[in-house]
C-alpha cells in the first residue's frame, strides 16, 4: 500500500511569499498537523537558503526529527532537493559543478541517517535541461552518484521538464537501477504531456509521485481546476503497479486553513488513491 503524505511547508503559511520553502519556524507543528490529516509521511525540503540551519544538516536535528516521528507516527521517507533549483548543476564551471555534486553526496549521507529512501532532484525551471549536451552532462553527473545511492539504498528520482522521449533517453544513458524518475502530475499537465505517452516511455522508472494540478502553460491551481488528467494518470499508475510514496504538492487554500485544504484534497482524490490499493 502506498504511503500518502504532504510536501513540507504545505501545512504552514508561506515563508517570505515563496510558494514552496522549508518552514523553518513551523516544521515541528507539521508533524502533528499531518497526523490530523490522517497522512503517514512528510517529504522534507532541503534548499540552499540557510541550508546549514535545516535540521537534516546535523545529527542533533536528525534526532529531533526522529523523536517527532516516534511521537506522531509521521515518517520522513523522501527529500525534495530544492537546493539544486537554487544552485543548479548545469550552466556552471566544472569546479562549481563538482562542489554541488559533493553536496548531493553529503545530502545522501544525511538522508540515510534519517531513514530516507528517496531523494527527488529537480531539473525544472532554472535547473531545466535545455540542450542535448546538458542531457549528457546530467547523465554523467547521476552516474557518478549512482553507486553511493546503491550503497545507501536511496533512489535518486529525477524530476524534469523533458518530453517523454527525451526523458527516456536520459534514463537510458544513465542506465542504473538507483537513478529513477519522479512524476509530477501538474507539471506534466502544464507542459501538455499525455501521461499514457510518458508512462509508455519510462513508466517502470517512476518511483515517486507529486499530486498537483496546473493549467496548460500556466501555474498551479486547486485540484480539478487545471488540465491534469487524473483518470488517465491513475490508470497508468495502476497498470504499472506503482508502489512508491504519493505526496500532495497541491495549491494552497484561500482561507489560510491549511489542514482543511489538505483534508479536502485527500477526500477529492480518494477514489483515485483506492485504485492503487
C-alpha positions as CSV (number, residue, x, y, z in Angstrom):
1,X,0.0,0.0,0.0
2,X,1.3,3.4,-0.9
3,X,2.3,5.9,1.8
4,X,0.3,9.1,1.4
5,X,1.9,12.4,2.5
6,X,2.4,16.1,2.2
7,X,5.2,18.3,0.8
8,X,6.8,20.1,3.7
9,X,5.6,23.7,4.0
10,X,2.1,23.0,2.7
11,X,0.7,22.8,6.3
12,X,2.3,26.2,7.2
13,X,1.8,29.7,6.0
14,X,4.1,30.6,3.1
15,X,7.5,32.0,4.1
16,X,8.6,35.3,2.6
17,X,5.9,34.9,-0.1
18,X,7.5,31.8,-1.5
19,X,5.1,29.2,-2.8
20,X,7.4,26.4,-1.6
21,X,10.1,26.5,1.1
22,X,11.4,24.9,4.2
23,X,9.1,26.1,7.1
24,X,11.9,26.9,9.5
25,X,9.5,28.2,12.2
26,X,6.7,25.7,12.0
27,X,8.3,22.4,10.7
28,X,7.7,20.7,14.1
29,X,3.9,21.6,14.0
30,X,3.6,20.0,10.6
31,X,4.1,16.5,12.1
32,X,1.1,16.9,14.3
33,X,-1.0,18.5,11.5
34,X,-0.1,15.7,9.2
35,X,-1.4,13.2,11.7
36,X,-4.6,15.3,12.0
37,X,-5.0,14.8,8.2
38,X,-4.5,11.0,8.5
39,X,-1.3,11.1,6.5
40,X,1.7,8.9,7.1
41,X,4.7,10.7,5.7
42,X,6.2,14.2,5.0
43,X,8.5,15.0,2.1
44,X,11.3,17.0,3.6
45,X,12.6,20.2,1.8
46,X,16.3,20.8,1.6
47,X,17.0,24.2,-0.1
48,X,20.1,26.4,-0.4
49,X,18.8,29.3,1.7
50,X,20.3,28.8,5.2
51,X,20.8,25.1,4.5
52,X,23.1,24.7,7.5
53,X,20.1,25.6,9.8
54,X,17.9,22.8,8.3
55,X,17.6,20.1,10.9
56,X,18.6,17.4,8.3
57,X,22.1,19.1,8.3
58,X,23.1,18.0,11.8
59,X,22.9,14.8,13.8
60,X,21.1,16.7,16.6
61,X,18.5,17.9,14.1
62,X,18.0,14.4,12.7
63,X,17.5,13.1,16.2
64,X,14.8,15.7,16.8
65,X,13.1,14.8,13.6
66,X,13.2,11.1,14.6
67,X,11.7,12.0,18.0
68,X,8.8,13.8,16.4
69,X,8.3,10.8,14.1
70,X,8.1,8.5,17.1
71,X,5.6,10.7,18.8
72,X,3.3,11.2,15.8
73,X,3.8,8.2,13.6
74,X,4.7,10.5,10.7
75,X,7.8,9.4,8.9
76,X,10.2,11.2,6.5
77,X,11.0,8.8,3.7
78,X,11.7,11.3,0.9
79,X,13.6,14.6,0.5
80,X,12.9,17.2,-2.1
81,X,16.3,18.6,-3.0
82,X,15.3,22.1,-4.0
83,X,18.9,23.1,-3.2
84,X,19.6,22.2,-6.8
85,X,16.8,24.5,-8.0
86,X,18.5,27.4,-6.3
87,X,22.0,26.3,-7.2
88,X,21.7,24.2,-10.4
89,X,24.2,21.6,-11.5
90,X,24.0,23.0,-15.1
91,X,25.5,26.0,-16.8
92,X,28.3,26.4,-14.2
93,X,32.0,25.8,-14.4
94,X,33.5,22.4,-13.6
95,X,34.7,23.3,-10.1
96,X,31.3,24.6,-9.1
97,X,29.5,21.6,-10.5
98,X,31.9,19.3,-8.6
99,X,31.1,21.2,-5.4
100,X,27.4,20.8,-6.0
101,X,27.8,17.1,-6.7
102,X,29.7,16.8,-3.4
103,X,26.7,18.5,-1.7
104,X,24.4,15.9,-3.2
105,X,26.6,13.1,-1.9
106,X,26.6,14.7,1.5
107,X,22.8,15.1,1.5
108,X,22.5,11.4,0.6
109,X,24.6,10.5,3.7
110,X,22.5,12.8,6.0
111,X,19.3,11.4,4.5
112,X,20.3,7.8,5.2
113,X,20.7,8.7,8.9
114,X,17.1,9.8,8.9
115,X,15.9,6.6,7.1
116,X,15.1,8.3,3.8
117,X,14.7,6.1,0.8
118,X,14.0,8.6,-2.0
119,X,15.7,11.9,-2.9
120,X,13.8,13.9,-5.6
121,X,16.2,16.1,-7.7
122,X,14.5,18.9,-9.7
123,X,15.7,19.7,-13.3
124,X,12.9,22.2,-14.0
125,X,12.7,26.0,-14.3
126,X,16.1,27.5,-13.5
127,X,17.7,24.0,-13.4
128,X,15.9,22.7,-16.6
129,X,17.8,20.6,-19.1
130,X,17.7,22.6,-22.3
131,X,20.2,21.0,-24.8
132,X,21.4,17.5,-25.8
133,X,24.8,18.4,-24.3
134,X,23.2,19.3,-20.9
135,X,21.2,16.0,-21.0
136,X,24.5,14.1,-21.4
137,X,26.1,16.2,-18.6
138,X,23.2,15.3,-16.2
139,X,23.6,11.6,-17.2
140,X,27.3,11.8,-16.3
141,X,26.6,13.5,-13.0
142,X,24.0,11.0,-12.0
143,X,26.1,8.0,-12.9
144,X,28.9,9.5,-10.7
145,X,26.4,9.3,-7.7
146,X,24.8,6.0,-8.6
147,X,26.9,3.6,-6.7
148,X,26.8,5.7,-3.5
149,X,23.0,5.7,-3.9
150,X,23.0,1.9,-4.2
151,X,25.2,1.5,-1.1
152,X,22.8,3.7,0.9
153,X,19.7,2.1,-0.6
154,X,18.5,5.6,-1.7
155,X,16.7,6.1,-5.0
156,X,17.6,9.3,-6.8
157,X,14.4,10.4,-8.6
158,X,14.8,13.0,-11.3
159,X,12.1,15.5,-12.0
160,X,12.4,17.1,-15.4
161,X,10.5,19.1,-18.0
162,X,11.8,16.9,-20.8
163,X,9.3,15.3,-23.2
164,X,8.7,11.6,-22.9
165,X,11.3,10.5,-25.4
166,X,14.0,12.9,-24.1
167,X,13.4,11.7,-20.5
168,X,13.6,8.0,-21.7
169,X,16.9,8.9,-23.4
170,X,18.3,10.5,-20.2
171,X,17.4,7.5,-18.1
172,X,18.7,5.1,-20.8
173,X,22.0,7.0,-20.8
174,X,22.3,6.6,-17.0
175,X,21.1,3.0,-17.0
176,X,21.3,2.4,-13.3
177,X,18.6,0.9,-11.1
178,X,19.0,3.6,-8.4
179,X,18.5,6.5,-10.7
180,X,14.8,6.8,-11.3
181,X,12.0,9.3,-12.1
182,X,9.7,11.4,-10.1
183,X,6.3,12.0,-11.8
184,X,4.6,15.4,-11.1
185,X,1.0,15.3,-12.4
186,X,0.6,19.0,-12.5
187,X,3.9,19.8,-14.2
188,X,3.2,17.3,-17.0
189,X,-0.2,18.9,-17.5
190,X,1.2,22.4,-17.7
191,X,3.7,21.1,-20.4
192,X,0.9,19.5,-22.4
193,X,2.3,16.0,-22.0
194,X,0.0,12.9,-22.0
195,X,0.5,10.6,-19.1
196,X,-0.1,7.5,-21.3
197,X,2.8,8.5,-23.5
198,X,5.1,9.3,-20.6
199,X,4.4,6.0,-18.8
200,X,4.9,4.1,-22.1
201,X,8.3,5.8,-22.4
202,X,9.6,5.4,-18.8
203,X,6.7,4.3,-16.5
204,X,8.6,1.5,-14.8
205,X,11.3,4.0,-13.7
206,X,8.7,6.2,-11.9
207,X,9.2,5.7,-8.1
208,X,7.7,8.8,-6.5
209,X,4.6,10.9,-7.3
210,X,3.6,14.5,-6.7
211,X,-0.1,15.4,-6.8
212,X,-1.0,18.8,-8.0
213,X,-2.9,20.5,-10.9
214,X,-1.8,23.2,-13.3
215,X,-3.3,24.9,-16.3
216,X,-1.7,24.3,-19.7
217,X,1.4,26.6,-19.9
218,X,0.4,28.1,-16.6
219,X,0.6,27.8,-12.8
220,X,-0.7,25.7,-10.0
221,X,-4.4,25.7,-9.3
222,X,-6.7,23.8,-6.9
223,X,-7.1,20.1,-7.8
224,X,-9.6,19.7,-10.6
225,X,-9.4,23.2,-11.9
226,X,-6.5,22.7,-14.3
227,X,-5.5,20.4,-17.2
228,X,-4.3,17.4,-15.2
229,X,-6.0,14.2,-16.4
230,X,-6.3,12.3,-13.2
231,X,-8.3,9.5,-14.7
232,X,-5.6,8.6,-17.3
233,X,-2.7,9.2,-14.9
234,X,-4.0,7.0,-12.1
235,X,-5.0,4.3,-14.6
236,X,-1.4,4.3,-15.8
237,X,-0.1,4.2,-12.2
238,X,-2.3,1.2,-11.5
239,X,-1.2,-0.6,-14.7
240,X,2.4,0.0,-13.8
241,X,1.9,-1.3,-10.2
242,X,3.2,2.0,-8.7
243,X,4.1,1.4,-5.1
244,X,6.0,4.5,-4.1
245,X,5.2,7.5,-1.9
246,X,2.4,9.8,-3.0
247,X,2.9,13.4,-2.0
248,X,0.4,16.2,-2.1
249,X,2.2,19.3,-3.5
250,X,-1.1,20.9,-4.4
251,X,-2.3,24.6,-4.4
252,X,-2.8,26.4,-1.1
253,X,-6.3,27.2,0.0
254,X,-7.6,30.8,0.0
255,X,-8.7,30.9,3.7
256,X,-5.3,30.1,5.3
257,X,-6.7,26.9,6.9
258,X,-4.0,24.5,5.6
259,X,-5.3,21.4,7.4
260,X,-8.8,21.9,6.0
261,X,-7.5,22.4,2.5
262,X,-5.4,19.2,2.6
263,X,-8.2,17.2,4.0
264,X,-10.5,18.4,1.2
265,X,-7.9,17.4,-1.4
266,X,-7.4,13.9,0.1
267,X,-11.2,13.4,0.1
268,X,-11.3,14.6,-3.5
269,X,-8.6,12.2,-4.6
270,X,-9.9,9.2,-2.5
271,X,-11.3,7.2,-5.4
272,X,-8.1,7.6,-7.3
273,X,-5.9,6.6,-4.4
274,X,-8.1,3.5,-3.9
275,X,-7.1,2.3,-7.4
276,X,-3.6,1.7,-6.1
277,X,-4.5,-0.3,-3.0
